[in-house]
Amino acid sequence: MVTGCTALVVDDEPQMTAIVEFALQTQGFAVLTAHDGATAMNLLRTHDVDLVVLDVLMPALDGLSLCELIRARSDVPVMLLTALTQQEDVIAGLERGADDYVTKPFHPREVALRAQALVRRRRAPGDGEGAALRVGGLVIDPGRHTVTVGGRRLELPYTEFKLLAHLAARPGRPQSWQDLLRAVWGTADLMGGRDVVRSTVYRLRSRLAALDAARYVQTVRGAGYLMPDAPDQPDQPDQ
C-alpha cells in the first residue's frame, strides 16, 4: 500500500472512473477524477499528482493526445487504460510518453497493483542516486533530476532521463534492449518492448542532437546501446 500519493483518473465513462477510483483508494491513493482532457489538465495545474490513469478512447481530446500534453509539462507516471490490443496501438501510447498500460477488460486489482509499482519505481533511488554521473561534458544528477551538456541544461521526460542515467552509470558497457526494458520500465514482459526501447532511444538522441551531443548514446550492432566512456570531441563548458 502507498501513502501520501495522489492519482488522477481520467475517463469519459463515470462507471469506469468509479471502478478505478475505488481500486486505487483501497491501496492508499487519494484520487482526483476528470471526465475530459480540459478538466484533467486544469487539475494537473492546480494539484500535486503522483500518477495519472488515463483512458485512451475519449471524445474531443483523446488519451494519446492528452498524454503528449501531460508529457510536455510533467514527468508524472502515466498509465493508459485501453481497449486497443493491437501491438502498434500500444506502442503508439508508449511512444507518446506513457509508462505502462492495461487493456480492457481488466481486474481492478491489476490496475491498483500496477499503479503501486509505477509510483514506487518513480520514488526509488535511480542509478548513482546521491552522486552526479559525469561522462565527458555530460553531467547527470539523479538526485536533482537534472542533465547538463557542456554547461547547457537539457530537459528530459522521466523515462528518457532514467535510460540516460542507466547508460551513464555503465560507460563502455553495451546494454541490450532487454536489459534496458528491465532497468527502465521495470519489466521484461512488455508488448512491443524492443520497439518501445528503440523509440525511446531515438527520442533521447534527438534531444541530445539539439545540443550536438547525440554521440553520448551509441548503437552497438547485435549488442544494444551504450554510452562511450570517452566520447569523441568532448563538449566544452560555456564560457
Buried (B, 14 or more C-beta within 10 A) or exposed (E): EBEEBBBBBBBBEEEBBEBBBEBBEEBBBBBBBBBBBEBBBEBBEEEEBBBBBBBBBBEEBBBBBBBEBBBEEBBBBBBBBBEBEEEEBBBBBBBBBBBBBBBEEBEBEEBBEBBBBBBEBBEEEBBBEEEBBBBBBBBBBBEEBBBBBBEBEBEBBBBBBBBBBBBBBBBEBBBBBEBBBBBBBBEEEBBBBBBBBBBBBEBBBEBBEEBEBBBBBBEEEEEBBBBBEEBEEEBEEEE
